[in-house]
Every structure is written in structure tokens, then in C-alpha cells.
């Protein structure tokens, strides 16, 4: 683009802000950009708790005496 008295040559001083914004957007994973998770859902998401393996329960013992150790 040629410069004229009405439109002086661009010195690029405002490009640093755009570069910062581009870097921030590049840091976001593509999946998150295409299908963002609403903040409220993310905050209320349940945390999974470890569970016992299927069949590891010992039904013949009281809960207090129950153990996952194989005998």
C-alpha cells in the first residue's frame, strides 16, 4: 500500500496487541474453540470417585469386616 499525505505509512505500532490476542487464541485447543464448554457446566461437573471392582464385594461379611483382599 502506498502512503500519501492523507494516509501516512503504517508503522505497525498497534500490531503488538493483535499478536498477543493471536497467541492467546493459539493456546486454546481446537476442540475447545469448536465446542466450548459453558463455565457453569465445568464448575458443576462431578468428580469421579474410585469404585470397587465388579465381583469384589464379600456379601457374607459385615461391612466393617469387608476387605478387597482375595483369600
C-alpha positions in Angstrom: 0.0 0.0 0.0 1.4 3.3 -0.9 1.4 6.2 1.5 0.0 9.6 0.7 -0.2 12.8 2.8 -3.7 11.8 3.8 -2.7 8.2 4.7 0.9 8.1 6.1 2.9 4.9 6.1 1.8 2.5 8.8 4.5 1.9 11.5 2.9 -1.3 12.9 2.7 0.0 16.4 -0.7 -1.4 17.0 0.1 -4.9 15.8 1.7 -6.0 19.1 -1.8 -6.1 20.7 -3.1 -8.2 17.8 -0.2 -10.5 18.1 -0.9 -11.0 21.8 -4.5 -11.9 21.0 -3.5 -14.3 18.3 -1.1 -16.0 20.7 -3.9 -16.3 23.3 -6.2 -17.9 20.7 -3.5 -20.3 19.6 -3.1 -21.5 23.1 -6.7 -22.7 23.2 -7.2 -26.3 22.0 -9.1 -26.6 18.7 -11.8 -28.7 20.3 -12.5 -26.0 22.9 -12.8 -23.4 20.2 -15.2 -25.5 18.1 -17.3 -26.8 21.0 -16.8 -24.7 24.1 -17.9 -26.0 27.5 -20.0 -23.4 29.4 -18.3 -22.2 32.6 -21.3 -23.2 34.8 -21.2 -26.8 33.5 -17.4 -27.0 34.0 -17.8 -25.7 37.6 -20.6 -28.1 38.5 -19.0 -31.2 36.8 -18.9 -34.1 39.2 -15.6 -35.6 40.2 -15.5 -39.3 39.7 -14.9 -41.4 42.8 -13.0 -44.7 42.7 -15.2 -47.7 43.0 -14.7 -51.4 43.8 -14.2 -53.9 41.0 -17.3 -55.8 40.0 -17.5 -59.0 42.0 -15.1 -57.9 44.7 -17.8 -57.5 47.3 -17.9 -60.1 50.0 -21.6 -60.4 50.8 -21.1 -62.9 53.6 -19.2 -60.5 55.9 -20.5 -57.4 57.7 -19.5 -54.1 56.1 -16.9 -53.4 58.8 -15.1 -56.6 58.1 -15.3 -56.4 54.4 -12.0 -56.5 52.5 -10.9 -56.4 48.9 -8.0 -58.7 49.5 -8.5 -62.1 47.8 -8.4 -65.0 50.3 
